[in-house]
Amino acid sequence: MARFLAGLVLGVVSSGIAWLITHNYGWTAVAGVTVLVLVWLGEFILDDLL
């Protein structure tokens, strides 16, 4: 549950930063979803790499 909430918060923060820089909905969505997915799946990705 903590990873889920961290993914949501970090996804929103990254979307906000992308919006402030680009003012483009597409880049904002890509940044938010990318961070969200990387946080949610980060444990599995790191396990495979290590």
N, C-alpha and C positions, 0 to 999 in steps of 0.2 A: 504494500500500500504506500509506503514511503517513496519508493521509486516512481510510482504512478503520480503522486503529488509533485515530486521534484520535476518529473518530465513535463507536467502541465505548467508549473511555474516558470521553468527555464524556457519552455516553448513560447510562452506569452512574452517573456522578457526579450527573447531573440526576435520575435515578431515586432515588438515595439521598436527595437533598435533598427531593424530593417525598414520599418515604416518611416522612422525619422530620417533615415539616410536617403531612401529611394522614392517614397510616396507612390509606390507601385504595389497593387494588391497581389500580383503574381509572386514577386520576390518576397513579400511579407509572408505569404502562405508557405512558400518553399522553405524559408528559414525556420518558421515555427514548426512545421511538420518534421523537418530534418532533425532538429534538436530533440523534439518529442520522441521520435523513433529511436534515435541514438541513445537517449537516456533509458528508455524502456528496454532496449535490446542490448545495452552496453555490457551487461554481465555475461551474456552468452557470447558476444563478440570477443570479449577479453579472455574468456575461458578457452576459446578456440585458438587464440593467438599465443597464449601462454602455455 
